[in-house]
Amino acid sequence: MYFDEPGKNNTEQTLRAAFKRGVELGLTEVVLASTKGDTAYTALKIFKGFKIIAVTYHCGFQKPFKKVMSDKVREDLESKKVRVISATHALSGVERSIAKKYTGSYPVLLVADTLRLFGQGTKVAVEVSIMAADAGALSGHDILAIGGSGRGADTALVLKPANQCDFFDIRIREIICKPRTF
């Protein structure tokens, strides 16, 4: 499925398409990007019977020492059995700091930009799967990975996850949906 435009207006349709495909494939885990919790709350309504892992920005991403997802939202999601992970971006981390200070090209940033050839949501979906794997939240079986372009969700993948140290073992098995224009 392809969306005419990227963005949060595609969130519910993305999650429903991913859920349907996940059920067809017998998958049980969904990893999604959720900055402030909105996408995770929408997923709670749709992904009955799935383990939901919501990945948000690391502390300090927008402002030094400040969390993006509030503690209240995090606690509420966790009380509803959503695993919430706050972690450094797997496809930038310290390299972004080095690039900002010294300029130049860096391997991890090149990987991120290559994934963006398929759209921002594809890069995000792969990235949050790595972050969830590194946090010990995944079984290692195929998962649904959901990302977006800015806020909300507009991209859903079926993929075999891997940890950062085994990045090239990730396999994008299917693209369920993504924006056609980005």
C-alpha positions in Angstrom: 0.0 0.0 0.0 1.3 3.4 -0.9 0.2 6.8 0.6 0.1 9.9 -1.5 1.7 12.0 1.3 3.8 11.2 4.3 2.8 12.0 7.8 0.6 11.3 10.8 -2.6 11.3 8.9 -1.6 7.8 7.8 -1.1 6.4 11.3 -4.3 4.4 11.8 -4.3 3.0 8.3 -0.6 2.0 8.7 -1.2 0.3 12.0 -4.3 -1.5 10.7 -2.5 -2.8 7.6 0.5 -3.9 9.7 -1.8 -5.7 12.2 -3.6 -7.5 9.4 -0.4 -8.7 7.8 1.1 -9.6 11.2 -1.9 -11.8 12.0 -1.6 -13.4 8.5 2.1 -14.2 9.2 1.6 -15.4 12.8 3.8 -12.6 14.1 3.5 -11.6 17.8 5.8 -8.5 18.2 5.4 -5.0 17.0 8.1 -2.3 17.4 7.0 1.3 16.7 8.4 4.8 17.0 6.4 6.9 19.5 7.9 10.2 20.5 5.4 11.3 23.0 3.1 8.3 23.2 0.4 9.1 20.6 1.3 6.3 18.2 1.6 3.8 21.1 -1.9 4.7 22.3 -3.3 4.2 18.9 -1.5 0.8 18.6 -3.0 -0.3 21.9 -6.4 -0.1 20.3 -5.4 -2.2 17.3 -2.7 -4.7 18.2 -4.7 -7.1 20.4 -2.6 -10.1 21.3 0.7 -8.6 20.2 3.7 -7.6 22.4 4.0 -3.8 21.7 7.4 -2.1 22.1 7.4 1.7 21.8 10.7 3.4 21.2 11.2 7.1 22.0 14.0 9.5 21.8 16.9 9.4 24.3 16.9 12.0 27.1 18.6 15.2 25.8 17.6 14.7 22.1 15.6 18.0 21.9 16.9 19.8 25.0 19.8 18.8 27.3 18.7 16.5 30.2 15.0 16.7 29.1 12.9 13.7 28.2 10.6 13.9 25.2 8.0 11.4 26.5 6.7 12.4 29.9 7.1 10.1 32.8 3.3 10.1 33.3 2.7 8.9 29.7 5.5 6.3 30.0 4.1 4.9 33.3 0.6 4.8 31.8 1.7 2.9 28.7 3.8 0.5 30.8 0.7 -0.1 33.1 -1.1 -1.2 29.9 1.8 -3.6 29.1 3.5 -1.6 26.4 7.3 -1.9 26.7 8.7 1.6 26.4 12.3 2.1 25.4 14.2 5.4 25.4 17.5 5.0 23.6 20.1 6.7 21.5 19.4 6.6 17.8 21.0 3.5 16.5 21.8 5.1 13.1 23.4 8.3 14.3 24.4 8.4 18.0 27.9 9.9 18.5 28.5 10.1 14.8 26.0 12.9 14.4 27.9 14.9 17.1 31.2 14.3 15.2 29.7 15.3 11.9 28.2 18.4 13.4 31.5 19.5 14.8 34.0 18.3 12.1 31.8 17.9 9.1 32.5 15.0 6.6 30.9 11.7 5.9 30.6 8.9 8.4 29.5 5.3 7.8 26.5 5.1 10.1 25.1 8.3 8.8 25.6 7.0 5.2 23.6 3.9 6.2 20.8 6.1 7.6 20.7 8.2 4.4 20.7 5.1 2.2 17.6 3.8 4.1 16.0 7.2 3.6 16.0 6.5 -0.1 12.9 4.4 0.7 11.5 7.3 2.9 12.1 8.6 6.4 9.7 6.0 7.9 11.7 3.1 6.5 14.9 4.4 8.2 13.0 4.9 11.4 11.4 1.5 11.4 14.8 -0.2 10.9 16.3 2.0 13.5 13.7 1.4 16.2 14.0 -2.4 15.6 17.7 -2.1 16.4 17.1 -0.1 19.5 14.5 -2.6 20.7 16.9 -5.5 20.0 19.7 -3.8 21.9 17.4 -3.2 24.8 16.6 -6.9 25.0 13.0 -6.4 24.2 12.8 -8.8 21.2 12.7 -12.6 20.8 14.8 -12.6 17.5 11.8 -13.8 15.4 10.4 -11.7 12.6 8.6 -8.6 13.7 6.5 -5.7 12.5 8.5 -2.5 12.5 6.7 0.8 12.2 8.1 4.3 11.7 7.0 7.6 10.4 8.0 10.9 8.7 7.9 13.3 11.6 4.9 12.6 13.8 2.7 9.5 13.6 3.3 6.4 11.5 3.3 6.0 7.7 5.6 3.0 7.1 5.3 -0.6 8.2 7.8 -3.4 7.5 8.1 -7.1 8.2 11.7 -7.7 9.2 14.1 -10.0 10.9 15.7 -7.9 13.6 19.3 -7.8 14.8 21.4 -6.0 17.3 23.7 -3.1 16.2 26.7 -5.3 16.3 25.0 -7.6 13.8 23.4 -4.8 11.7 23.9 -6.6 8.4 21.9 -9.6 9.6 18.7 -7.5 9.5 16.4 -8.6 6.7 13.6 -6.4 5.4 11.2 -9.2 4.4 8.2 -7.0 3.3 7.2 -3.4 2.9 3.5 -3.4 4.0 3.0 0.3 3.4 5.0 3.6 2.9 4.5 7.0 1.4 5.0 7.2 -2.3 5.9 10.9 -2.1 8.5 12.0 0.4 
